[in-house]
């Protein structure tokens, strides 16, 4: 992932997302706080409404209870029961008397609109403020409400509008149904059905809905969600569960929650009346308030803050894309240029434009590359001079070393008065010096092998009957180029350091092997071998550590000097992929392998 993406992702993770999360958290917490505080306030209001409704039904029950036990009312039941079944049950006198009694007693309570008295056999008498037919007894007997009336055994049962279809659905019309018992014997005299018109409900809800008339709605519902009363009148007879998509839980305790009501976001509060003892069966009051009214100015402020926040985030994003991105693009271009320089392209330059710090940075990078290029050229020139000086030094080290050993052998033969052998050695020494004095660093493999044979023949005079040698080389490799004086120092090392302590015939094997794109030169002897400690001292030189004058002025002969010099010369001439390997074990001899490139041929 490049830096541009990292910065952008970091901008999202550490600025955009935290601000968004913070804003969302503040908004959510404020909404919940508003919901809770206003829900608590609404619960207090609903509790006050519940008390007023409680007193309304309590007063109605008290009035009903008072007249139900009066002799005048109970006398009506006895008169109806006393009538013969096959005759007209009531005379005109009785009807007028009953009507007068009811209008002077029960109907004196203004909310009561009508009263119907049923005896146990279904005979009835009714009176009301307006003309209208009463509900037939068979209809009541088949109603689901009849079972509840009997279960209450004299206690009143309140029936809301549309709760049972046989009782009607007029607005604000509630029915009270109950069993009437004999005051003295507690026997069932019959049933009483009172129809109430509670205009007081409008007054109750209106008193709690002064400044919120257009934003607040109150509902009176039963345990199935049926709406008995709506202060705005439009939802009476509907079901509140459907209007809230089933989100209202009537079995739950008093609580408030936020939901959509008639496609408008609202705060809905539920409060149970808990007046079942007065014949009201699990009725509840529901308050529905528009969320716009609940949130009010806070909602507007939150939206304004959110809008300002989004505008700030937008400008922050623009700043990130315009200014930060420009700096990142500069860094990426510089990184690309650095990679090109790393790969060796020192001609790489960055475009310089503008007058700010980024321009100075690009100009500084270009200056640095120019300086590095100059330094590399200088290092290259110095390294070339150093390699040439090292090569010349190594060759200067080999020549005196070889001459010293050869002249020592001739001196021994001269002392022994072996003039013929001295002559042969001088001739072979001349051949060696002729090759060694050639002004070429490389000669053919054939010339190097001839040089080696001359050297071994010279050494045979010195170490007579002490060693034997063999030389094997494929003819097709004779014209390949090799550094002069490559094999002779290795053979010399075997003679001087491998055979001097032994008391058996020494064997030297020189073998040239074609190894594909390389040539392997093997020098093997059966001498005393080299210890591990001494093997560890043979290593390539990576720099010219000893000054020229110290090496030239030193007269001390170092053991294995010729072998180390051969290895260093091959490495310097052909590169780090070529050189020499030594394999040796004390008491079993030594094998030295020199690897040189194949294909450099002398066409002369």
VEXLUM-685202 format. One record per residue (C-alpha): x, z, y; residue in three letters. Coordinates in steps of 0.5 Angstrom, whole numbers, plus 2048, in hexadecimal, padded with zeros to 3 digits. Example, Ala and Ser with C-alpha at 12.3 -4.5 7.8 and 13.67 -1.06 7.14 Angstrom:
2
8198107F7Ala 81B80E7FESer 
//
This chain:
604
800800800Unk 8037FE807Unk 80480280DUnk 7FE7FF810Unk 7F980180BUnk 7FC80880AUnk 7FB809812Unk 7F4806812Unk 7F280A80CUnk 7F581080FUnk 7F180F815Unk 7EB80F811Unk 7EC81580DUnk 7EF819812Unk 7EB817818Unk 7E5813817Unk 7E2817811Unk 7E481E813Unk 7E081C81AUnk 7DA819816Unk 7DA81F811Unk 7DB824817Unk 7D582081AUnk 7D1820814Unk 7D2827812Unk 7D082A81AUnk 7CA82581AUnk 7C8828813Unk 7C982F814Unk 7C582E81BUnk 7C082B818Unk 7BF830812Unk 7C0836818Unk 7BA83381CUnk 7B6832815Unk 7B7839813Unk 7B683C81AUnk 7B083881CUnk 7AD839815Unk 7AE841816Unk 7AA84081CUnk 7A583C819Unk 7A4841813Unk 7A3846818Unk 79D84281BUnk 79A840815Unk 79A848813Unk 796849819Unk 791843818Unk 791846811Unk 78F84D814Unk 78984A818Unk 787846812Unk 78784C80EUnk 782850813Unk 77E84A814Unk 77C84A80CUnk 77C85180CUnk 777851811Unk 77384C80EUnk 773850807Unk 77285680BUnk 76B85380EUnk 769850807Unk 76B857803Unk 76785B808Unk 760857807Unk 761855800Unk 75F85C7FEUnk 75A85D803Unk 75385E800Unk 750859804Unk 755854801Unk 7548577FAUnk 74D8577FBUnk 74D84F7FBUnk 75084F7F5Unk 74B8537F1Unk 74584F7F4Unk 7488497F2Unk 74984C7EBUnk 74284F7EBUnk 73F8487ECUnk 73B8457E6Unk 73F83F7E3Unk 73A83A7E2Unk 73783C7E9Unk 73983A7F0Unk 73F83F7F1Unk 73E8417F8Unk 7388417FDUnk 73883F804Unk 738846806Unk 73E847802Unk 742841804Unk 74184380BUnk 74284A80AUnk 749849806Unk 74B84480CUnk 74A849811Unk 74E84E80DUnk 75484980CUnk 753847814Unk 75384E816Unk 759851811Unk 75E84C80EUnk 75D846813Unk 75E84B819Unk 76684A818Unk 76784381CUnk 76C840817Unk 767840811Unk 763839811Unk 75F83A80BUnk 75D83F806Unk 75B83E7FFUnk 7588437FAUnk 7588417F2Unk 7558467EDUnk 7588467E6Unk 7538417E4Unk 75583C7E9Unk 74F83D7EEUnk 75183D7F5Unk 74F83E7FCUnk 75383B802Unk 75483C80AUnk 75883980FUnk 759837816Unk 758830815Unk 75382C810Unk 75782A80AUnk 75682A802Unk 7598307FEUnk 75E82F7F8Unk 75A82E7F2Unk 75B8347EDUnk 75D82F7E7Unk 76282C7ECUnk 7658337EDUnk 7658357E6Unk 76982F7E4Unk 76E8307E9Unk 7758327E7Unk 7748377EDUnk 76F83B7E9Unk 77483D7E4Unk 7788417E9Unk 7718447ECUnk 7708477E6Unk 7778497E5Unk 77784D7ECUnk 7708517EAUnk 76E8527F0Unk 7748517F5Unk 77384B7F9Unk 7768447F8Unk 7788407FEUnk 7788387FDUnk 77B833802Unk 77982D804Unk 7798277FFUnk 77C82C7FAUnk 77682B7F5Unk 7738257F7Unk 76C8287F5Unk 76D82D7FBUnk 76E827800Unk 773826805Unk 77182780CUnk 777829811Unk 778830812Unk 77283180CUnk 774837808Unk 77083A802Unk 76F841800Unk 76C8427F9Unk 76B8487F5Unk 76784C7F0Unk 7628517F3Unk 7618587EFUnk 75C85D7F0Unk 75E8627F4Unk 75B8687EFUnk 75C8657E9Unk 7628607EAUnk 75E85B7E6Unk 75F8537E8Unk 7598517EDUnk 75C84A7EEUnk 7608467F2Unk 7618457F9Unk 76483F7FDUnk 766840804Unk 76983A808Unk 76D83B80EUnk 770837814Unk 77683A816Unk 77783881DUnk 77C83E81EUnk 78183A81AUnk 782835820Unk 78383B825Unk 78883E820Unk 78C83881FUnk 78B836826Unk 78E83D829Unk 79583B825Unk 795834827Unk 79583482FUnk 79C830831Unk 79D82D82AUnk 796829829Unk 799823828Unk 79F825824Unk 79C82A81FUnk 79682A81AUnk 79382F816Unk 79082F80FUnk 78C83380BUnk 78C831804Unk 78B8347FDUnk 78F8357F7Unk 78F82D7F5Unk 79182B7FCUnk 78A8297FEUnk 789829806Unk 78382D808Unk 78582D80FUnk 789829814Unk 78982B81BUnk 78A82481DUnk 784822818Unk 78781C815Unk 78A81F80EUnk 78482380CUnk 782821805Unk 78981E803Unk 78F8217FFUnk 795824802Unk 7998237FCUnk 79881C7FDUnk 79A81C804Unk 7A081F803Unk 7A281B7FDUnk 7A28217F8Unk 7A78257FCUnk 7A382A7FEUnk 7A38307F8Unk 79D8347F9Unk 79F8397F3Unk 7A583B7F8Unk 7A58417FCUnk 7A4840804Unk 7AA83B806Unk 7AB83580BUnk 7AF82E809Unk 7B082880CUnk 7AC82180AUnk 7A981B80CUnk 7A181C80DUnk 79D81680FUnk 7A4812810Unk 7A6817815Unk 7AC81C814Unk 7A9823815Unk 7AA82A813Unk 7A582D80EUnk 7A483480DUnk 79F837808Unk 79C83E808Unk 797841803Unk 791845805Unk 79184A800Unk 78A84C801Unk 78884B7FAUnk 7848517FAUnk 77F84F7FFUnk 77D8497FAUnk 7828447FDUnk 7868417F7Unk 78D83F7F9Unk 78C83C800Unk 79283B804Unk 79483880BUnk 79883380DUnk 79C831813Unk 79F82A814Unk 7A382981BUnk 7A682381DUnk 7AE82381CUnk 7AF820823Unk 7AB826826Unk 7AF82B822Unk 7B6828823Unk 7B482782AUnk 7BA82682FUnk 7BF82882AUnk 7BD822826Unk 7BE81E82CUnk 7C582282EUnk 7C7821827Unk 7C6819827Unk 7C981982EUnk 7D081D82BUnk 7CF818825Unk 7CF812829Unk 7D581482DUnk 7D9816827Unk 7D880F824Unk 7DA80C82BUnk 7E081082AUnk 7E280E823Unk 7E0807825Unk 7E680782AUnk 7EA80B826Unk 7EA806821Unk 7EB800826Unk 7F1804828Unk 7F4805821Unk 7F27FD820Unk 7F67FB826Unk 7FB800828Unk 7FD803822Unk 7FC7FD81EUnk 8017F9823Unk 8077FF821Unk 8057FF81AUnk 8067F781AUnk 80D7F881DUnk 80F7FD818Unk 80D7F8813Unk 8107F2816Unk 8177F6816Unk 8167F980FUnk 8157F180DUnk 81C7EF811Unk 81F7F580EUnk 81E7F3807Unk 8207EC809Unk 8277EF80CUnk 8277F3805Unk 8277ED801Unk 82D7EA805Unk 8297E680BUnk 82D7E8811Unk 82A7E3815Unk 8247E7815Unk 8217E881CUnk 81B7EC81FUnk 8177E9825Unk 8187EC82BUnk 8127EC830Unk 80F7F1835Unk 8137F7839Unk 8117FD835Unk 814802830Unk 8127FD82AUnk 8167F782EUnk 81C7FC82EUnk 81C7FE827Unk 81B7F6825Unk 8217F5829Unk 8257FA826Unk 8247F881FUnk 8267F1821Unk 82D7F4824Unk 82E7F881EUnk 82D7F2819Unk 8327EE81EUnk 8377F481DUnk 8367F5816Unk 8387EE815Unk 83E7EE819Unk 8407F4815Unk 83F7F180EUnk 8437EB810Unk 8497F0812Unk 8487F380CUnk 8487ED808Unk 84E7EB80CUnk 8527F180AUnk 8507F1803Unk 8527EA802Unk 8597EC805Unk 8597F3801Unk 8587EF7FAUnk 85D7EA7FCUnk 8627EF7FDUnk 8607F37F7Unk 8617ED7F3Unk 8687EC7F6Unk 86A7F37F4Unk 8687F37EDUnk 86B7EC7ECUnk 8727F07EFUnk 8717F67EBUnk 8717F17E4Unk 8777ED7E6Unk 87C7F37E7Unk 8797F67E1Unk 87A7F17DCUnk 8817EF7DEUnk 8837F67DEUnk 8817F67D6Unk 8847EF7D5Unk 88B7F07D8Unk 88B7F67D4Unk 88A7F37CEUnk 8907ED7D0Unk 8947F37D2Unk 8947F67CBUnk 8957EF7C7Unk 89B7EE7CCUnk 89E7F57CAUnk 89E7F37C3Unk 8A17EC7C4Unk 89C7E87C2Unk 89D7E27C7Unk 8987DD7C3Unk 8927E27C3Unk 8947E37CBUnk 8947DC7CCUnk 88D7DB7C9Unk 88A7E17CCUnk 88D7DE7D3Unk 8897D87D2Unk 8837DB7D0Unk 8847DF7D6Unk 8847D97DAUnk 87E7D77D7Unk 87A7DD7D9Unk 87D7DD7E0Unk 87B7D67E1Unk 8747D87E0Unk 8747DE7E4Unk 8777DB7EAUnk 8727D57EAUnk 86E7D67F1Unk 8677D67EDUnk 8637DC7EBUnk 8607D97E5Unk 8637D47E0Unk 8607D17D9Unk 85F7D57D3Unk 8647D17D0Unk 8697D37D5Unk 8687DA7D4Unk 8687DA7CDUnk 86F7D67CDUnk 8717DC7D2Unk 86F7E17CDUnk 8737DE7C7Unk 8797DE7CCUnk 8787E57CDUnk 8777E77C6Unk 87D7E37C4Unk 8827E67C9Unk 87F7ED7C6Unk 8807EB7BFUnk 8887EB7C1Unk 8877F27C3Unk 8837F57BEUnk 8857F17B8Unk 8817F27B2Unk 87D7F77B5Unk 8777F37B7Unk 8737ED7B5Unk 86E7E97B9Unk 8697E47B8Unk 8657DF7BEUnk 85F7DC7BDUnk 85B7D77C2Unk 8567D27C1Unk 8597CB7C4Unk 8537CA7C8Unk 8547D07CCUnk 85B7CE7CEUnk 85A7CB7D4Unk 8557D07D7Unk 8587D47DDUnk 85B7DB7DCUnk 85F7E07E1Unk 8667DF7DFUnk 8697E57DCUnk 8637E87D9Unk 8657E97D2Unk 86C7EA7D3Unk 86B7F17D6Unk 8667F37D0Unk 86B7F17CBUnk 8717F57CFUnk 86D7FB7CFUnk 86C7FB7C7Unk 8737FA7C6Unk 8767FF7CBUnk 8708047CAUnk 86D8037C3Unk 8738017BEUnk 8798057C1Unk 87780C7BDUnk 8758087B7Unk 8798077B0Unk 8758027ADUnk 8757FA7AFUnk 8717F97B5Unk 86C7F47B5Unk 8697F07BCUnk 8637EB7BBUnk 8617E77C1Unk 85B7E37C1Unk 8577DF7C5Unk 84F7DF7C4Unk 84A7DA7C7Unk 8447DF7C9Unk 83F7DA7CCUnk 8407DA7D4Unk 8467DF7D3Unk 84D7DF7CFUnk 84F7E57CCUnk 8567E77CBUnk 8587EC7C6Unk 85F7EF7C5Unk 85F7F47BFUnk 8657F87BCUnk 8657FD7B7Unk 8698027BBUnk 86880A7BDUnk 8628087C1Unk 86080C7C7Unk 85D8137C8Unk 8568147CBUnk 85A8177D1Unk 85E8117D2Unk 85880C7D1Unk 8558107D7Unk 85A80E7DCUnk 8598077DBUnk 8548057E1Unk 8537FF7E6Unk 8558007EDUnk 84F8007F2Unk 8548007F8Unk 85B8007FAUnk 85D8077FAUnk 8648077FAUnk 868804800Unk 86C7FE7FFUnk 873801801Unk 8728077FCUnk 8708037F6Unk 8767FE7F8Unk 87B8047F9Unk 8798087F3Unk 87E8077EDUnk 87A80B7E8Unk 8778077E2Unk 8708097E1Unk 86E8097D9Unk 8698037D8Unk 86A8007DFUnk 86A7F97DDUnk 8637FA7D9Unk 8607FD7DFUnk 8627F77E3Unk 8607F27DFUnk 8597F57DFUnk 8597F67E6Unk 85B7EE7E7Unk 8567EC7E3Unk 8507F07E7Unk 8537ED7EDUnk 8537E67EBUnk 84D7E57E7Unk 8487EB7EAUnk 8457F17E7Unk 8427EE7E1Unk 8497EC7DEUnk 84F7F17DCUnk 8527F57D6Unk 8507F97D1Unk 8547FE7CDUnk 8538017C6Unk 8588057C3Unk 85980B7BEUnk 85F80F7BDUnk 86380D7B7Unk 85E8077B6Unk 8618027BBUnk 85D7FF7C1Unk 8597F97C3Unk 8597F67CAUnk 8547F17CCUnk 8547ED7D2Unk 84E7E97D5Unk 84F7E37D9Unk 84A7DE7DBUnk 8497D77D7Unk 8497D07DAUnk 84F7D07DFUnk 8537CB7DDUnk 85A7C87DFUnk 8597C07DFUnk 8607BE7E0Unk 
//
